[in-house]
Amino acid sequence: MNEALDALEQRMEQLRRDMRDAAQARDFTTLGDLRPHLHSAEQAWDTLLFTSQPDPVPPATGRPLKAARDQVLETLALTGAPTTQKTIRVVCEAFFRTPLEATRLSSLRRDEVRNYHSSAPRNAYVCSALTAGTFRAARSVLARSDWPLSQRILVPGSERVNFLTMAANLARAADHPTGNKPAIDAVLRRLAQDIPGLASSPLLTPARIQEAAENELERLRVADHTARTTEAEAASQLDHVHQLFGVATERQDR
């Protein structure tokens, strides 16, 4: 665990230095692009730190120790990007050794909307990724409500950026203290198949996967961030509940 925390801390320090340099140079595009990555690194650091305690003894009933929403929020903190329900289930089981049944996800978004309206405010909700233009909920793609709106919007090309972000973050967290190493290795191998230069590589270490994902991400990040920021400015005019869970009907031309 210490090695993974050290790597994340070094990553956060580098990101903070880069953000400071960008601010001094008044390079606001780079500054805005780096901020979500620092936020994701901080969330991954929190996840590693606070899940490193010995697992409590499971209750006699055999019921899950955590609610599905908490499992999904933890998994999203690890991926650092909007993620499909299917992938959330695979990552949750590999990194947290906790099965997350599809049936438990089927009503989660509806339950979160209800909780948003009827319960005391929470630090974070499981919410929807939003499709650009219409701002409707993207099918089966979930996000965290405490992420910036621009991080939760999907423009053309965002699927690839989200994939690479997830691949880099999961590779960085490969030594997760509660994880199932063979299952984590299997997840990383599957991710590597879709990263240039890795499909036929004989050396698939987590560090190599992280490096390759981040190298390709550098080519795509600025254009994706610019497009997402533009859409986020428009989406910020919506009611807060619609910013989180999407609009129910087609929006008129704007």
C-alpha positions as CSV (number, residue, x, y, z in Angstrom):
1,M,0.0,0.0,0.0
2,N,2.8,2.4,0.9
3,E,4.2,2.2,-2.6
4,A,0.8,3.1,-4.1
5,L,0.3,6.0,-1.7
6,D,3.8,7.3,-2.4
7,A,3.1,7.1,-6.2
8,L,-0.1,9.0,-5.8
9,E,1.5,11.6,-3.5
10,Q,4.2,12.2,-6.1
11,R,1.6,12.5,-8.8
12,M,-0.4,15.1,-6.8
13,E,2.8,17.1,-6.1
14,Q,3.6,17.2,-9.7
15,L,0.1,18.2,-10.7
16,R,0.1,21.0,-8.2
17,R,3.5,22.3,-9.5
18,D,2.2,22.1,-13.0
19,M,-1.0,24.0,-12.0
20,R,1.0,26.7,-10.2
21,D,3.2,27.1,-13.3
22,A,0.1,27.3,-15.6
23,A,-1.5,29.9,-13.3
24,Q,1.7,32.0,-13.2
25,A,1.8,31.8,-17.0
26,R,-2.0,32.6,-17.2
27,D,-2.4,29.4,-19.2
28,F,-6.0,28.8,-18.1
29,T,-6.7,26.1,-20.6
30,T,-3.9,23.9,-19.1
31,L,-4.9,24.9,-15.5
32,G,-8.5,23.8,-16.1
33,D,-7.3,20.6,-17.8
34,L,-5.1,19.6,-14.8
35,R,-7.7,20.4,-12.1
36,P,-9.9,17.3,-12.6
37,H,-6.8,15.0,-12.7
38,L,-5.6,16.4,-9.3
39,H,-9.1,15.9,-8.0
40,S,-9.1,12.2,-9.2
41,A,-5.7,11.6,-7.7
42,E,-6.8,13.0,-4.4
43,Q,-9.9,10.8,-4.4
44,A,-7.7,7.7,-5.3
45,W,-5.4,8.6,-2.4
46,D,-8.4,8.8,0.0
47,T,-9.7,5.5,-1.2
48,L,-6.4,3.7,-0.7
49,L,-5.8,5.2,2.7
50,F,-9.3,4.6,4.2
51,T,-9.7,1.1,2.8
52,S,-6.4,-0.1,4.2
53,Q,-7.7,-1.1,7.6
54,P,-8.2,-4.8,8.3
55,D,-11.6,-6.0,7.0
56,P,-14.3,-6.3,9.6
57,V,-15.8,-9.7,10.3
58,P,-18.8,-10.1,7.9
59,P,-22.2,-10.2,9.6
60,A,-23.8,-13.7,10.1
61,T,-26.5,-12.9,7.5
62,G,-23.9,-12.7,4.7
63,R,-25.3,-9.4,3.6
64,P,-23.0,-6.9,1.9
65,L,-21.1,-4.7,4.4
66,K,-21.8,-1.6,2.3
67,A,-24.7,-0.2,0.4
68,A,-24.5,-0.4,-3.4
69,R,-24.2,3.4,-3.6
70,D,-21.1,3.4,-1.4
71,Q,-19.5,0.6,-3.4
72,V,-20.2,2.5,-6.6
73,L,-18.8,5.8,-5.2
74,E,-15.6,4.1,-4.1
75,T,-15.2,2.4,-7.4
76,L,-15.7,5.7,-9.3
77,A,-13.1,7.4,-7.0
78,L,-10.7,4.7,-8.2
79,T,-11.5,4.9,-11.9
80,G,-11.5,8.7,-11.8
81,A,-13.9,9.1,-14.8
82,P,-17.5,8.3,-15.8
83,T,-17.7,4.5,-16.0
84,T,-20.2,2.0,-17.3
85,Q,-22.2,-0.1,-14.9
86,K,-20.6,-3.3,-16.3
87,T,-17.1,-2.0,-15.7
88,I,-17.9,-0.7,-12.3
89,R,-19.0,-4.2,-11.3
90,V,-15.8,-5.8,-12.6
91,V,-13.5,-3.2,-11.0
92,C,-15.4,-3.3,-7.7
93,E,-15.0,-7.1,-7.4
94,A,-11.3,-7.0,-8.4
95,F,-10.1,-4.1,-6.3
96,F,-12.5,-4.4,-3.3
97,R,-13.2,-8.1,-3.4
98,T,-16.9,-7.3,-3.2
99,P,-19.4,-8.6,-5.7
100,L,-21.8,-5.9,-7.0
101,E,-24.9,-7.5,-8.6
102,A,-26.5,-5.9,-11.6
103,T,-29.8,-6.0,-9.9
104,R,-28.4,-3.8,-7.1
105,L,-27.5,-1.2,-9.8
106,S,-30.7,-1.3,-11.7
107,S,-32.6,1.0,-9.4
108,L,-29.7,3.0,-7.9
109,R,-30.1,6.1,-10.0
110,R,-33.8,6.3,-9.2
111,D,-33.0,5.8,-5.5
112,E,-30.4,8.6,-5.6
113,V,-32.9,11.0,-7.2
114,R,-35.4,10.2,-4.4
115,N,-32.7,10.7,-1.7
116,Y,-31.7,14.0,-3.3
117,H,-35.2,15.3,-2.9
118,S,-36.1,13.7,0.4
119,S,-33.0,13.3,2.6
120,A,-30.4,15.6,4.1
121,P,-27.8,16.7,1.6
122,R,-25.0,14.2,1.1
123,N,-21.3,14.8,0.3
124,A,-21.7,12.9,-3.0
125,Y,-24.4,11.1,-5.0
126,V,-24.1,8.5,-7.7
127,C,-25.3,10.4,-10.6
128,S,-25.4,10.2,-14.4
129,A,-22.9,11.1,-17.0
130,L,-24.6,13.6,-19.4
131,T,-24.7,13.5,-23.2
132,A,-23.5,16.7,-24.8
133,G,-26.2,18.9,-26.4
134,T,-29.3,17.2,-24.9
135,F,-27.9,16.8,-21.4
136,R,-29.9,13.6,-21.0
137,A,-28.5,10.8,-18.8
138,A,-26.1,8.7,-20.7
139,R,-27.3,5.1,-20.8
140,S,-25.6,2.9,-18.1
141,V,-22.7,5.4,-17.5
142,L,-22.4,6.6,-13.9
143,A,-20.4,9.4,-12.3
144,R,-19.9,11.1,-8.9
145,S,-21.8,14.3,-8.1
146,D,-18.8,15.9,-6.5
147,W,-16.9,15.8,-9.8
148,P,-16.8,19.0,-11.9
149,L,-19.7,19.3,-14.4
150,S,-17.3,19.3,-17.3
151,Q,-15.9,15.9,-16.1
152,R,-19.4,14.4,-16.1
153,I,-20.3,15.5,-19.7
154,L,-19.7,13.2,-22.6
155,V,-18.7,14.9,-25.9
156,P,-17.5,13.0,-29.0
157,G,-14.2,11.5,-28.0
158,S,-14.8,11.5,-24.3
159,E,-15.3,7.8,-24.2
160,R,-11.7,7.3,-25.2
161,V,-10.4,9.9,-22.8
162,N,-12.4,8.3,-19.9
163,F,-11.1,4.9,-20.8
164,L,-7.5,6.1,-20.8
165,T,-8.0,8.0,-17.6
166,M,-9.4,4.9,-15.9
167,A,-6.6,2.7,-17.3
168,A,-3.9,5.0,-15.9
169,N,-5.7,5.3,-12.5
170,L,-6.3,1.5,-12.1
171,A,-2.7,0.7,-13.2
172,R,-1.5,3.3,-10.6
173,A,-3.6,1.5,-7.9
174,A,-2.6,-2.0,-8.9
175,D,-1.3,-2.7,-5.4
176,H,-4.7,-1.9,-3.8
177,P,-4.6,-3.2,-0.2
178,T,-8.0,-5.0,-0.4
179,G,-7.6,-6.2,-4.0
180,N,-7.6,-9.6,-5.6
181,K,-4.3,-9.5,-7.4
182,P,-5.1,-12.1,-10.1
183,A,-8.4,-10.3,-10.8
184,I,-6.7,-6.9,-10.9
185,D,-4.1,-8.3,-13.3
186,A,-6.8,-9.6,-15.5
187,V,-8.6,-6.2,-15.6
188,L,-5.3,-4.5,-16.5
189,R,-4.6,-7.0,-19.3
190,R,-8.0,-6.4,-20.8
191,L,-7.4,-2.6,-20.7
192,A,-4.0,-3.0,-22.2
193,Q,-5.4,-4.6,-25.3
194,D,-7.0,-1.2,-26.3
195,I,-3.9,0.9,-25.7
196,P,-1.5,1.5,-28.6
197,G,1.8,-0.3,-28.2
198,L,0.6,-2.7,-25.5
199,A,-1.5,-5.3,-27.3
200,S,1.6,-7.4,-28.3
201,S,3.9,-6.2,-25.6
202,P,5.6,-9.0,-23.6
203,L,6.1,-6.7,-20.6
204,L,2.7,-5.6,-19.2
205,T,3.6,-4.1,-15.8
206,P,1.2,-1.7,-14.2
207,A,3.8,1.1,-14.6
208,R,4.0,0.3,-18.4
209,I,0.3,0.4,-18.8
210,Q,0.0,3.7,-16.8
211,E,2.7,5.3,-18.9
212,A,1.2,4.2,-22.2
213,A,-2.3,5.4,-21.2
214,E,-1.0,8.7,-20.1
215,N,1.0,9.2,-23.2
216,E,-2.0,8.7,-25.4
217,L,-4.1,10.8,-23.1
218,E,-1.8,13.8,-23.6
219,R,-2.7,13.9,-27.3
220,L,-6.5,14.0,-26.6
221,R,-6.8,15.8,-23.3
222,V,-6.8,19.5,-24.4
223,A,-9.4,19.2,-27.2
224,D,-11.6,17.0,-25.0
225,H,-11.4,19.4,-22.1
226,T,-12.2,22.4,-24.3
227,A,-15.3,20.7,-25.7
228,R,-16.5,19.6,-22.3
229,T,-16.0,23.0,-20.8
230,T,-18.1,24.6,-23.5
231,E,-20.9,22.1,-22.9
232,A,-20.6,22.5,-19.1
233,E,-21.1,26.3,-19.5
234,A,-24.4,25.6,-21.2
235,A,-25.4,22.8,-18.8
236,S,-24.7,25.1,-15.8
237,Q,-28.0,26.9,-16.7
238,L,-30.0,23.8,-15.8
239,D,-31.5,23.2,-12.4
240,H,-29.1,21.4,-10.1
241,V,-31.0,18.2,-10.1
242,H,-30.9,18.1,-13.9
243,Q,-27.1,18.8,-13.8
244,L,-26.8,15.6,-11.7
245,F,-29.3,13.2,-13.2
246,G,-30.0,14.6,-16.7
247,V,-33.1,16.2,-18.3
248,A,-36.1,14.0,-18.9
249,T,-37.0,15.3,-22.4
250,E,-35.2,16.8,-25.4
251,R,-34.0,20.3,-24.9
252,Q,-35.0,23.0,-27.4
253,D,-32.3,24.4,-29.7
254,R,-30.1,26.8,-27.8
